[in-house]
């Protein structure tokens, strides 16, 4: 056999030839196979490659990342304008805080011009003030604001009272977001927007970043903009969410996850300062915050392909009134990088195709006709019922009037039963509904107790200082829905303990209000400008009022009261004797208030009027009637200017007024060049006019405006009109709005060298 022959080596020469042939055959086969494979690959490559006009090269996807930074975020608009002018497409947007807001506006189809007009027309002072506008409050809440203009509010249920969770519940700015995003409903996939969008927020419970990619756009923006301490957190999908900039202010990782190949970052963060920034407490605290967050920002910036950082060193997080200038700086910052950015630009045809694809996904601001009402965000039946009473039946099956609805929702916050309410649309059973969302925590909507704490100080002399620590405790729904039990306390120059139970009849405007109070107040007596004595006027009184709440600006009351009064000298001349006795009266009172601020209004009128008939009064020989009327009017004829007028008068209709019922004139806004209550009598008249000019405005988060101004006033108190001696006075000073109340420092001057230096805190007009 062949195998055995080979093994034995009997035909070695022939075997050697065969081996050579096999080797040559293998080599030729290998060469042939390699050639064949190469040829096949070449042919396939030729088949795959097509001319450019038939198979255009796929462009990289571009992600735009917009950082947070408060008002500095307006610079994003200028950057977007440069991208649009140079035909640079944006395929994905991710933003935090203000970057989230601007990003959402762009993602939903707003142009840079539309965005700039929006920020210039918004009233940022109102949006960021943190309080429901005075003219939107219910009448009783207006009384609270007048009583304690800058109170610290505690709220809760029963004895469990807590401070508010923020300076600003976010209601006003939330309504703006609801209005802007109304067309997108409550179940939107953010990938289906004209430009796919993501907002980032921070889970305050689990300390992690939350990426918001569907649901309600308005809710997502409320969450990403909820700066801790400034705006209240937002509860969403079972999580307590706050500003996304806390953990991820430059969310480049989110844009990457969306599918971006190229990342453009617009960084408007405040940059670290040098040693000179560490010279005071504010600088140190600010630098500490930046140090704590900068590592996250640096990590995010390392993922960016292009970084645009506008020069915003002269603007802070709070410069919301400088929108136009900040937009311009954003534009300039992007123009400085345009040589690099142009590498991403499209030609005209591709750009028009890109715009057409975006426009096809836009949802225009269509007219909404709700067919039903839905309420979310609270399980409290009382809260739901209050919303339904105000809203239900007013907006269904008719074109939604957004302005009217927003006014109604703001008025609901003006009842002090809610802090933050928003609106949107929802779909159920193929029907469109009006969705009212309560953004307050569950504990907030079920609260039935409010405690307001504050103080006021005023003095005209070093030895004539009035200081009062004050509080008002209000309990709601005591004994039935709509009832209020109000209790007032004051300790200091005026001691007060007062209580009133307010009981409305059904859902109408009529009410009954039994009340009682004890008061001990300081009263000075003068002669020829010298203070002779200081008396203690004490009153203990109880009664009942019946009234009609004509509107949120007006109330009419008729009441009967009985009590005891005592005047007792504390210091000074003994020529004034003590006095005490019973007091009983019937009274008719009408108050009207349309001002837009309880302390420094720019418009509106306030008037307080009373007519009383005294059956008994200490020192009175017979029954007598007494009337009094006061009015203040305000107008702003030009920006930053307030003009005002005021007047008051009272009469005892020709009869002498006993000591407790005498009118008093003298002091600030009552002929200020004279002592407080220096002139006394059974009749009085007083009036004046003046102006205030705004010279400085602090950020709304911190305080308010600084005014300089002055006014003229004249008047006096007397027993007989024909023998009245009218005094005149002029006052000048500065007035500063603060979180603890308006602060006034000024001086009044009258004839004969009379003058007074005034300092007041807590209340002004």
VOGU-3710 file (C-alpha; in Angstrom, 3 decimals, decimal comma):
1> xxxxxxxxxx> 0,000/0,000/0,000  1,060/3,604/-0,554  1,160/4,434/3,065  3,336/1,579/3,963  5,667/2,212/1,017  6,182/5,789/2,141  6,771/4,651/5,599  9,424/2,228/4,531  11,116/4,787/2,224  11,405/2,384/-0,789
11> xxxxxxxxxx> 10,399/5,201/-3,300  11,977/8,313/-1,657  12,735/10,214/-4,883  9,193/9,958/-6,112  7,847/11,045/-2,715  10,065/14,123/-2,747  8,712/15,204/-6,130  5,157/14,831/-4,872  5,898/16,980/-1,846  7,322/19,768/-4,016
21> xxxxxxxxxx> 4,263/19,674/-6,230  1,947/19,899/-3,251  3,864/22,914/-1,850  3,799/24,732/-5,178  0,107/23,944/-5,524  -0,572/25,389/-2,030  1,371/28,578/-2,751  -0,395/29,171/-6,046  -3,754/28,480/-4,368  -3,009/30,978/-1,594
31> xxxxxxxxxx> -2,041/33,669/-4,083  -5,181/32,996/-6,121  -7,435/33,106/-3,058  -5,951/36,387/-1,858  -6,402/37,917/-5,274  -10,003/36,713/-5,436  -10,875/38,141/-1,999  -9,271/41,463/-2,852  -11,144/41,601/-6,127  -14,445/40,792/-4,476
41> xxxxxxxxxx> -13,888/43,484/-1,781  -13,023/46,035/-4,413  -16,161/45,238/-6,399  -18,315/45,421/-3,280  -16,720/48,717/-2,303  -17,432/50,073/-5,724  -21,030/48,975/-5,393  -21,351/50,589/-1,927  -19,873/54,000/-2,734  -22,425/56,230/-4,479
51> xxxxxxxxxx> -22,055/59,728/-5,793  -22,448/62,432/-3,051  -25,646/63,786/-4,608  -27,408/60,429/-4,095  -26,192/59,674/-0,521  -25,328/62,826/1,475  -23,007/62,487/4,419  -24,900/62,232/7,726  -24,177/65,323/9,851  -23,355/65,048/13,563
61> xxxxxxxxxx> -26,142/65,779/16,045  -25,658/68,976/18,054  -26,674/69,358/21,695  -27,101/72,779/23,326  -26,514/72,868/27,095  -27,721/75,963/28,977  -26,530/76,488/32,534  -28,415/78,101/35,395  -27,588/81,497/36,848  -30,746/83,519/37,504
71> xxxxxxxxxx> -31,022/86,747/35,528  -27,640/86,056/33,914  -29,481/83,309/32,009  -30,954/85,945/29,697  -27,586/85,736/27,921  -28,730/82,386/26,496  -31,144/84,285/24,256  -28,305/86,258/22,674  -26,336/83,055/22,044  -29,345/81,387/20,403
81> xxxxxxxxxx> -29,770/84,430/18,165  -26,196/83,995/16,892  -26,787/80,279/16,228  -29,931/81,081/14,244  -28,279/83,862/12,230  -25,462/81,514/11,225  -27,706/78,526/10,409  -26,279/76,337/13,150  -28,844/73,654/13,989  -29,689/72,466/17,485
91> xxxxxxxxxx> -30,928/68,884/17,739  -31,135/68,520/21,523  -31,419/70,954/24,452  -30,652/70,317/28,119  -30,937/73,041/30,734  -30,932/73,798/34,439  -32,801/76,546/36,275  -32,995/79,663/34,065  -31,231/77,672/31,365  -34,143/75,256/31,556
101> xxxxxxxxxx> -36,657/78,064/31,036  -34,874/79,578/28,030  -34,218/76,087/26,662  -37,894/75,149/26,921  -38,961/78,351/25,173  -36,588/77,615/22,297  -37,521/73,934/22,240  -41,212/74,784/21,858  -40,564/77,056/18,894  -40,109/80,547/20,341
111> xxxxxxxxxx> -37,715/82,763/18,419  -34,979/84,843/20,102  -36,988/88,003/19,381  -40,090/86,529/21,036  -38,079/85,449/24,067  -36,487/88,862/24,464  -39,860/90,617/24,226  -41,180/88,273/26,896  -38,484/89,005/29,475  -38,756/92,739/28,845
121> xxxxxxxxxx> -42,525/92,836/29,368  -42,688/90,708/32,521  -43,054/92,551/35,834  -40,131/90,925/37,638  -40,727/92,830/40,874  -44,192/91,291/41,128  -43,024/87,839/40,041  -40,252/87,737/42,611  -41,796/89,677/45,496  -43,059/86,571/47,277
131> xxxxxxxxxx> -46,388/88,034/48,400  -49,817/88,007/46,850  -50,501/91,505/45,547  -52,383/93,578/48,100  -55,251/94,352/45,732  -55,754/90,607/45,109  -56,250/89,805/48,798  -59,660/89,140/50,294  -60,905/91,954/52,508  -60,009/90,202/55,772
141> xxxxxxxxxx> -56,539/89,341/54,510  -56,096/93,017/53,594  -56,865/93,797/57,222  -54,120/91,343/58,222  -51,622/92,992/55,888  -52,483/96,473/57,173  -52,231/95,302/60,761  -48,806/93,653/60,318  -47,378/94,740/56,941  -44,223/92,600/57,162
151> xxxxxxxxxx> -45,153/89,873/59,577  -43,366/86,567/59,926  -46,027/83,963/59,187  -46,307/80,569/60,850  -48,852/78,092/59,574  -50,054/74,613/60,364  -52,732/72,567/61,995  -53,554/73,011/65,644  -50,419/73,616/67,674  -48,032/72,402/64,965
161> xxxxxxxxxx> -46,985/75,674/63,376  -44,075/76,035/60,967  -42,251/78,782/59,133  -42,852/78,979/55,355  -40,564/76,851/53,209  -39,353/79,754/51,079  -39,342/83,514/50,618  -41,520/83,092/47,527  -44,013/80,256/47,004  -43,598/80,731/43,240
171> xxxxxxxxxx> -47,251/81,360/42,434  -46,864/84,415/40,173  -43,953/83,126/38,117  -45,637/79,729/37,984  -48,673/81,280/36,294  -46,378/82,696/33,607  -44,979/79,199/32,964  -48,487/77,725/32,850  -49,553/80,335/30,308  -46,506/79,800/28,095
181> xxxxxxxxxx> -46,780/76,002/28,072  -50,580/75,633/28,032  -50,662/74,178/24,501  -48,531/71,184/25,523  -50,909/69,728/28,116  -49,965/67,532/31,053  -48,775/64,402/29,219  -46,088/65,562/26,806  -43,106/63,511/25,633  -40,317/66,083/25,537
191> xxxxxxxxxx> -38,723/64,168/22,641  -41,682/65,177/20,494  -41,144/68,918/20,931  -39,829/70,885/17,928  -36,419/70,352/19,568  -36,094/67,412/22,014  -35,636/68,849/25,497  -34,594/67,888/29,013  -34,697/69,845/32,269  -32,785/68,742/35,334
201> xxxxxxxxxx> -33,926/69,084/38,936  -32,554/67,979/42,295  -34,246/65,399/44,504  -33,889/66,968/47,943  -34,678/63,709/49,751  -32,303/61,369/47,918  -29,689/63,990/46,938  -29,608/63,050/43,275  -30,203/64,633/39,895  -33,579/63,970/38,300
211> xxxxxxxxxx> -33,902/64,297/34,517  -37,362/65,530/33,507  -38,271/64,209/30,064  -42,073/63,934/29,966  -45,282/65,039/31,651  -46,124/68,714/32,144  -43,598/71,188/30,778  -44,821/73,847/33,199  -44,292/71,539/36,176  -40,821/70,598/34,936
221> xxxxxxxxxx> -39,865/74,268/34,686  -41,279/75,048/38,135  -39,079/72,267/39,512  -35,836/73,160/37,734  -36,196/76,818/38,783  -37,051/76,177/42,465  -34,021/77,860/44,050  -33,893/76,579/47,663  -35,011/79,198/50,155  -36,155/81,551/47,388
231> xxxxxxxxxx> -38,829/79,431/45,663  -40,750/76,582/47,258  -39,791/73,025/46,178  -42,145/71,192/43,813  -43,575/67,771/44,554  -43,568/65,753/41,329  -43,993/62,013/40,875  -43,558/61,476/44,598  -40,281/63,425/44,766  -39,525/66,791/46,355
241> xxxxxxxxxx> -37,656/68,652/43,628  -35,625/71,849/43,661  -33,272/73,765/41,359  -31,362/71,477/39,012  -28,288/73,673/39,333  -27,608/72,376/42,837  -26,065/69,116/41,555  -25,886/69,495/37,781  -25,855/73,097/36,634  -24,250/72,251/33,278
251> xxxxxxxxxx> -25,974/68,999/32,213  -23,668/67,941/29,382  -24,102/64,291/30,396  -27,839/64,604/29,769  -27,282/65,971/26,257  -24,894/63,071/25,576  -27,513/60,572/26,718  -30,029/62,182/24,363  -27,740/61,335/21,445  -25,687/64,482/20,863
261> xxxxxxxxxx> -22,385/64,005/19,015  -21,238/67,600/19,532  -21,920/69,616/22,689  -22,194/73,425/22,809  -22,235/74,739/26,378  -23,358/78,230/27,321  -21,861/78,821/30,756  -23,276/81,840/32,582  -22,225/80,782/36,074  -20,697/83,409/38,329
271> xxxxxxxxxx> -16,966/82,780/38,296  -14,694/82,338/41,303  -13,360/85,563/42,722  -9,784/86,301/43,775  -8,536/87,327/47,235  -10,238/90,700/46,935  -13,618/88,936/46,880  -13,025/87,567/50,375  -13,036/90,864/52,260  -16,549/90,610/53,725
281> xxxxxxxxxx> -19,165/88,099/54,831  -21,192/88,273/51,618  -18,112/87,643/49,499  -16,977/84,730/51,640  -20,397/83,069/51,593  -20,685/83,521/47,829  -17,215/82,129/47,213  -17,968/79,177/49,489  -21,021/78,279/47,418  -19,049/78,440/44,167
291> xxxxxxxxxx> -16,242/76,318/45,600  -18,775/73,687/46,702  -20,288/73,373/43,206  -17,403/74,130/40,866  -16,039/70,585/40,642  -19,316/69,353/39,144  -19,189/72,198/36,637  -15,594/71,473/35,690  -16,436/67,820/35,122  -19,351/68,811/32,896
301> xxxxxxxxxx> -17,292/71,318/30,914  -14,733/68,629/30,082  -17,424/66,905/28,023  -18,092/70,034/25,928  -16,805/70,562/22,393  -17,573/74,299/22,370  -17,879/76,570/25,406  -19,435/80,028/25,230  -18,948/82,059/28,412  -20,265/85,641/27,979
311> xxxxxxxxxx> -18,610/88,391/29,988  -21,268/88,982/32,672  -19,038/90,144/35,518  -21,053/93,335/36,000  -24,371/91,513/36,455  -25,647/89,326/39,251  -28,192/86,576/39,600  -30,766/89,185/40,661  -30,433/91,741/37,826  -33,760/90,834/36,217
321> xxxxxxxxxx> -34,417/94,391/35,076  -31,230/94,383/32,945  -32,533/91,809/30,481  -31,769/93,716/27,278  -28,129/94,373/28,226  -27,554/90,786/29,349  -28,984/89,474/26,058  -26,547/91,711/24,187  -23,614/90,330/26,173  -24,729/86,806/25,347
331> xxxxxxxxxx> -24,787/87,743/21,677  -21,287/89,243/21,917  -19,988/86,142/23,700  -21,251/83,865/20,935  -19,926/86,145/18,195  -16,460/85,838/19,720  -16,604/82,072/18,993  -18,328/82,267/15,631  -15,227/81,346/13,620  -15,224/77,946/15,326
341> xxxxxxxxxx> -18,988/77,529/15,422  -19,365/78,094/11,676  -17,905/74,651/11,108  -21,313/73,361/12,253  -23,370/75,570/9,924  -25,749/74,196/7,275  -26,209/75,442/3,750  -29,398/77,332/2,919  -31,317/74,306/1,673  -30,432/72,120/4,650
351> xxxxxxxxxx> -31,222/74,940/7,053  -34,673/75,494/5,554  -35,338/71,767/5,774  -34,265/71,813/9,422  -36,587/74,754/10,191  -39,482/73,089/8,399  -39,071/69,940/10,496  -39,133/72,032/13,679  -42,184/74,026/12,613  -44,086/70,838/11,840
361> xxxxxxxxxx> -43,864/69,835/15,513  -44,922/73,183/16,966  -48,202/73,483/18,827  -49,656/76,920/18,235  -51,262/78,900/21,039  -54,731/77,661/20,153  -57,957/78,607/21,891  -58,776/76,127/24,638  -62,422/75,222/25,355  -62,472/73,073/28,524
371> xxxxxxxxxx> -65,337/70,584/28,861  -64,774/69,688/32,516  -62,830/70,747/35,629  -60,163/68,591/37,294  -58,249/69,356/40,506  -54,879/67,795/41,362  -52,270/68,180/44,088  -54,462/67,984/47,188  -56,607/65,393/48,886  -58,065/67,899/51,347
381> xxxxxxxxxx> -61,801/68,163/50,691  -61,998/71,651/52,155  -59,324/72,891/49,737  -61,049/71,218/46,782  -64,417/72,656/47,727  -62,982/76,172/47,990  -61,453/75,897/44,500  -64,677/74,496/43,043  -66,741/77,316/44,562  -64,542/79,878/42,793
391> xxxxxxxxxx> -63,846/78,082/39,498  -66,439/75,429/38,655  -68,961/76,433/36,019  -67,147/79,637/35,076  -64,740/78,309/32,439  -66,249/75,077/31,090  -67,620/74,981/27,525  -66,308/78,419/26,644  -63,019/79,761/25,303  -60,599/79,868/28,206
401> xxxxxxxxxx> -59,861/83,404/29,377  -56,361/82,889/30,780  -56,091/86,374/32,275  -59,384/86,005/34,148  -58,456/82,526/35,372  -55,062/83,684/36,615  -56,763/86,515/38,504  -59,119/84,021/40,161  -56,252/81,715/41,139  -54,288/84,626/42,590
411> xxxxxxxxxx> -57,339/85,670/44,577  -57,514/82,136/45,971  -53,971/82,610/47,291  -55,241/85,914/48,690  -57,476/83,959/51,084  -54,336/82,599/52,834  -55,611/79,047/52,334  -53,206/78,409/49,447  -49,731/79,598/48,511  -49,256/78,289/44,983
421> xxxxxxxxxx> -51,912/77,257/42,466  -51,429/76,666/38,744  -53,400/75,508/35,741  -53,123/73,508/32,544  -55,106/71,196/30,304  -55,700/67,469/30,449  -57,385/64,848/28,258  -59,900/62,285/29,515  -62,280/60,183/27,417  -61,388/62,215/24,334
431> xxxxxxxxxx> -62,386/65,415/26,108  -60,276/68,457/27,035  -60,415/69,550/30,644  -59,217/72,514/32,670  -56,701/71,191/35,198  -56,157/73,168/38,421  -52,995/72,100/40,279  -52,288/72,844/43,930  -48,519/72,999/44,337  -48,555/73,423/48,114
441> xxxxxxxxxx> -47,366/70,494/50,229  -50,177/68,318/51,563  -49,573/69,695/55,052  -50,058/73,243/53,761  -53,492/72,753/52,186  -54,837/71,086/55,321  -53,653/73,835/57,667  -56,257/75,719/59,678  -54,105/78,045/61,781  -51,988/81,096/60,945
451> xxxxxxxxxx> -49,819/82,984/63,416  -48,433/86,350/62,290  -45,679/87,926/64,368  -44,188/91,389/63,933  -43,260/94,685/65,544  -43,496/98,395/64,936  -41,343/101,221/66,267  -41,810/104,963/65,972  -40,393/107,911/67,824  -40,214/111,682/67,521
461> xxxxxxxxxx> -38,146/112,385/70,612  -35,599/110,384/72,580  -38,031/110,194/75,500  -41,129/109,536/73,344  -40,494/106,110/71,795  -43,343/103,769/70,935  -42,464/100,112/70,542  -44,952/97,286/70,152  -44,384/93,564/69,724  -47,500/92,281/67,993
471> xxxxxxxxxx> -49,125/89,042/66,919  -52,320/87,875/65,243  -53,564/84,295/65,578  -56,288/83,221/63,139  -58,071/79,871/63,263  -60,094/78,883/60,204  -63,259/76,779/59,907  -63,932/76,819/63,652  -67,432/75,414/64,019  -68,034/75,347/60,277
481> xxxxxxxxxx> -66,546/76,089/56,866  -65,755/79,766/56,310  -65,713/80,740/59,983  -62,702/82,610/61,398  -61,610/83,143/64,975  -59,134/86,034/65,068  -57,068/86,945/68,131  -54,756/89,974/68,451  -51,969/90,560/70,951  -49,743/93,576/71,544
491> xxxxxxxxxx> -47,116/94,227/74,210  -45,234/97,508/74,618  -46,420/101,079/74,435  -49,864/99,705/73,690  -51,113/96,579/75,424  -53,905/94,813/73,570  -55,810/91,567/73,842  -58,636/91,277/71,314  -60,774/88,519/69,860  -63,410/88,305/67,105
501> xxxxxxxxxx> -65,435/85,378/65,789  -66,384/85,951/62,144  -69,402/83,936/61,007  -70,594/84,317/57,402  -74,151/83,268/56,576  -74,060/80,429/54,074  -72,156/81,328/50,915  -73,473/84,890/50,984  -71,702/88,104/51,914  -73,613/88,768/55,109
511> xxxxxxxxxx> -71,911/87,976/58,398  -72,050/88,319/62,167  -68,976/89,084/64,270  -69,127/89,024/68,078  -65,989/90,592/69,539  -64,257/91,726/72,723  -61,031/93,530/73,589  -58,928/94,989/76,385  -56,585/97,899/75,582  -54,144/99,972/77,605
521> xxxxxxxxxx> -52,563/102,775/75,572  -50,304/105,698/76,367  -51,733/109,204/75,792  -49,749/112,451/76,155  -51,161/115,857/77,071  -49,470/119,143/76,022  -49,627/122,829/76,768  -47,844/125,384/74,555  -45,732/122,603/73,074  -44,618/121,184/76,414
531> xxxxxxxxxx> -45,690/117,735/77,463  -47,403/118,050/80,836  -48,616/114,565/81,591  -48,805/110,987/80,359  -52,008/109,058/80,958  -52,959/105,432/80,678  -56,239/104,988/78,782  -57,748/101,577/79,534  -60,790/100,135/77,794  -62,523/96,775/78,243
541> xxxxxxxxxx> -65,326/96,305/75,746  -67,518/93,644/74,131  -70,098/93,730/71,379  -71,423/92,283/68,168  -71,290/93,512/64,577  -73,535/92,605/61,669  -72,101/93,317/58,267  -72,001/92,902/54,538  -68,797/92,232/52,580  -69,647/94,286/49,522
551> xxxxxxxxxx> -66,467/93,203/47,689  -62,868/92,245/48,346  -62,219/96,002/48,640  -65,061/97,053/50,881  -67,000/96,155/54,025  -70,013/97,669/55,792  -70,715/97,020/59,504  -73,329/97,955/62,091  -72,557/97,151/65,710  -73,508/97,483/69,352
561> xxxxxxxxxx> -70,871/97,589/72,123  -70,711/98,007/75,873  -67,756/98,248/78,243  -65,774/100,217/80,777  -63,114/102,922/80,347  -60,600/104,366/82,784  -58,052/107,191/82,362  -55,248/107,142/84,942  -52,296/109,524/85,169  -48,872/107,869/85,008
571> xxxxxxxxxx> -46,521/110,847/85,103  -46,747/114,644/84,951  -48,942/117,412/86,245  -51,732/116,422/88,666  -54,018/119,089/87,182  -55,566/116,320/85,052  -57,769/114,108/87,216  -58,422/110,410/86,724  -61,666/109,413/85,047  -63,626/106,161/84,692
581> xxxxxxxxxx> -67,085/104,913/83,803  -69,260/102,839/81,490  -69,234/103,217/77,730  -71,969/101,999/75,383  -72,615/102,858/71,771  -74,069/101,923/68,411  -71,864/102,366/65,361  -72,016/102,266/61,577  -68,706/101,788/59,727  -67,793/101,631/56,054
591> xxxxxxxxxx> -64,252/100,948/54,831  -63,040/100,903/51,236  -59,524/100,091/49,997  -58,322/99,724/46,394  -54,615/100,402/46,995  -52,072/98,053/45,419  -49,849/98,017/48,512  -50,634/98,319/52,199  -47,717/100,665/52,944  -46,250/102,315/49,844
601> xxxxxxxxxx> -48,948/102,211/47,144  -48,463/103,540/43,650  -52,195/103,711/42,960  -55,533/103,363/44,667  -57,724/104,937/47,327  -58,348/104,075/50,960  -61,168/105,565/52,997  -62,400/104,730/56,507  -65,670/106,190/57,740  -67,650/105,861/60,966
611> xxxxxxxxxx> -70,782/107,235/62,577  -71,265/106,461/66,277  -73,955/107,237/68,800  -72,843/107,088/72,443  -75,435/106,213/75,052  -72,817/106,348/77,818  -69,226/107,625/78,053  -67,055/108,603/81,045  -67,363/112,364/81,592  -70,323/112,800/79,211
621> xxxxxxxxxx> -73,357/114,647/80,594  -75,687/113,350/77,868  -75,929/111,167/74,791  -74,027/112,384/71,761  -73,160/111,452/68,184  -69,751/111,500/66,543  -68,560/111,059/62,954  -65,130/110,652/61,419  -63,780/110,151/57,895  -60,261/109,528/56,560
631> xxxxxxxxxx> -59,026/109,243/52,988  -55,667/108,552/51,306  -55,185/108,606/47,525  -52,155/107,550/45,444  -51,122/107,913/41,820  -47,977/107,322/39,773  -47,805/109,935/36,997  -44,412/108,720/35,830  -42,134/105,778/36,372  -40,477/105,849/39,818
641> xxxxxxxxxx> -42,679/108,711/41,034  -45,600/108,563/43,474  -47,845/111,513/44,287  -50,330/111,299/47,109  -52,890/113,256/49,035  -54,527/112,647/52,389  -57,245/114,159/54,480  -59,247/113,489/57,636  -61,953/115,147/59,680  -64,231/114,469/62,620
651> xxxxxxxxxx> -66,984/116,157/64,547  -69,098/115,747/67,679  -71,872/117,844/66,106  -71,533/120,891/68,343  -71,349/119,051/71,637  -68,247/118,794/73,821  -66,449/115,469/73,498  -65,531/113,660/76,727  -61,900/112,785/77,311  -61,857/109,311/75,737
661> xxxxxxxxxx> -63,745/110,454/72,641  -61,679/113,560/71,897  -59,957/113,728/68,527  -56,178/114,296/68,498  -53,925/115,980/65,928  -50,124/116,054/65,860  -47,400/113,661/64,751  -46,309/112,052/61,481  -48,940/112,668/58,732  -50,938/114,691/61,262
671> xxxxxxxxxx> -49,066/118,036/61,211  -45,696/116,407/61,873  -43,899/119,444/63,269  -45,841/119,027/66,518  -45,979/116,360/69,209  -48,067/113,230/68,793  -51,631/114,114/69,771  -50,615/117,614/70,896  -53,958/119,191/69,941  -57,222/117,721/71,224
681> xxxxxxxxxx> -60,877/118,622/70,796  -64,380/117,594/69,817  -63,691/118,443/66,151  -60,662/118,197/63,909  -59,510/118,586/60,351  -56,214/117,576/58,762  -54,867/117,142/55,234  -51,908/117,396/52,951  -50,150/116,286/49,744  -46,684/115,182/48,719
691> xxxxxxxxxx> -44,506/113,035/46,496  -41,975/110,187/46,676  -39,244/109,482/44,154  -37,600/106,084/43,778  -33,799/106,372/43,828  -32,674/102,769/44,261  -34,166/99,268/43,979  -32,799/96,278/45,867  -33,453/92,759/44,527  -37,009/91,634/45,364
701> xxxxxxxxxx> -35,616/88,618/47,231  -33,847/90,942/49,648  -36,044/93,969/50,081  -37,489/96,693/47,923  -37,059/100,287/46,885  -35,532/103,376/48,445  -37,578/106,566/48,138  -36,818/110,214/48,870  -39,702/112,591/49,296  -41,601/115,220/51,160
711> xxxxxxxxxx> -45,083/116,511/51,885  -47,014/119,486/53,192  -49,803/119,201/55,771  -52,092/121,444/57,752  -54,798/121,035/60,367  -55,767/121,166/64,026  -58,229/119,967/66,657  -60,652/122,374/68,350  -64,014/122,730/70,036  -65,443/125,455/67,809
721> xxxxxxxxxx> -64,893/125,772/64,049  -64,978/129,567/64,141  -62,138/129,646/66,667  -59,990/126,982/65,069  -56,252/127,719/64,768  -54,757/125,792/61,858  -51,136/124,678/62,023  -48,890/123,907/59,068  -45,883/121,646/58,659  -43,507/120,268/56,009
731> xxxxxxxxxx> -41,743/116,923/56,217  -38,759/115,490/54,307  -37,175/112,079/54,566  -36,148/108,734/53,092  -38,236/105,584/52,985  -36,847/102,074/52,460  -38,868/98,924/51,822  -37,423/95,923/53,642  -38,427/92,380/54,543  -39,130/93,534/58,097
741> xxxxxxxxxx> -41,268/96,464/57,027  -40,808/99,995/55,680  -38,189/102,107/57,447  -38,623/105,888/57,482  -36,096/108,468/58,669  -36,955/112,133/58,342  -37,785/115,436/59,916  -40,777/117,773/60,159  -40,636/121,554/60,471  -43,309/124,032/61,589
751> xxxxxxxxxx> -43,570/127,753/62,371  -41,876/129,127/65,434  -38,866/126,838/65,070  -40,898/123,743/65,896  -39,313/120,553/64,542  -39,397/116,806/65,047  -37,011/114,052/63,952  -38,803/110,811/63,086  -37,790/107,172/62,882  -40,360/104,483/62,193
761> xxxxx> -40,262/100,783/61,390  -43,169/98,536/60,552  -45,833/100,899/59,249  -45,824/104,133/57,279  -49,015/105,494/55,667
//
